[in-house]
Amino acid sequence: MNFFKFVSLACFTFLSLTLFSQNRKQLDSMLFVLSKQTTEDTGKVSNLLRIAKGFNKINPDSSLICIQKAQIISENIKYDAGIAKSVESLAITMLITQEKVKSTGVS
């Protein structure tokens, strides 16, 4: 039985690291694209929100910064769908942040 637990734990760890690595590569790619975007348009808003979603669980602070930038751009270009998606993303990120606070016992 101990061998089974060891193999299960090893597989879980390997899969987790692989998924995290793939997620990180995708985030790096999206951040590179963002760095090349010079115009503030709906594409930049969408990219910022995708990056925010990627950062949600690993770094909520970075996620919040991307969401705020997306919301500001959306308001400047009067992109109602971008504003709505920004508010939705903000709510989700705040929920994830609150769950982390509760799980650590820090208030």
N, C-alpha and C positions, 0 to 999 in steps of 0.2 A: 504493500500500500504506500509506503514512503517513496518508492521509486516513481509511482504514478503521480504523486503530489509534486515531486521534483520535476518530472517531465512537463506536467501541466504548468507549473510556475515558469519554467524555462520558456515554453512556447508563448505564454502570455506576455512575458517580458520582451521576448523577441518581436512579437507582433506589435506591441505598444511602441517600442523604439522605432520600428519600421514605419508605422503610421505617423508618428511624430516627425520623423525625418522627412517623409513625403510631404506632410503638411508644412513643414518649415521651408522646404524647397519651393512649394507653391507660393507661400507668403513672400519669400525672397524675390521670386519672379514677378509677383504683383507689385511689390515695392519698387522694383526696377522700372516697370512700366509706368508707375505713378511718377517716378522721378523724371521721366521723359515727357510727361504730359504738361504742356505749357498753358493750354487753354482751360479755362474753368467752364466745363460743360457737363452734360448729363453722363457722358462716359467717365469723367473723373469722379463724379458722385458715385456711380455704380462701382468703380474700382475701389474707392475709399470704403464703401460699405462691405465689399467682399473682404477686404483686408481686415476690417473691424471684426467681421464674423470669424475670421481665422485666428485673430488674437483673443477672442472672447475667453477661452478657457486657460490659455497660457499666460496672457498678460492683459487683464481687463483695463488697466490704465491706458495702454496704447490703443486699445479698442475704443475707449471713450474719446481720445484725441481725434481718431479718424472719423468717428461719428459726428463730433462737433464740427470738424472741417466740412464734412459732407452736408451737414445741415446749413452751415453758413453759405456755402456755394449754392445750394438749392434755393435758399431765400434770395440770394443776389440775382440769380437767373430766373426766378419765379417758376421753379420746377416743383409743382405741388406733390407729385409722386415721390420725388427725392426727399421732400420735407417729411412726408408720411413715413417713408421707409427709415429715415433717420430717427424719428421719434420711436418707431417700433424697435429698431436696433438698440436704442438707448434703454428702453424698458427691459429688453432681454438681457443686456449687459448688466444693468443694475440688479436684476433678479439673480444672475449668476454670482455677482459680487456679494450680494446678501447671503446666498447659500454658503459661500466660502467663509464668510464671517461667522455664520452660525456653526459651521462644522469645526472651526478652530476655537470657538468659545470666546473670541475677542468681541467686545462690543464698543 
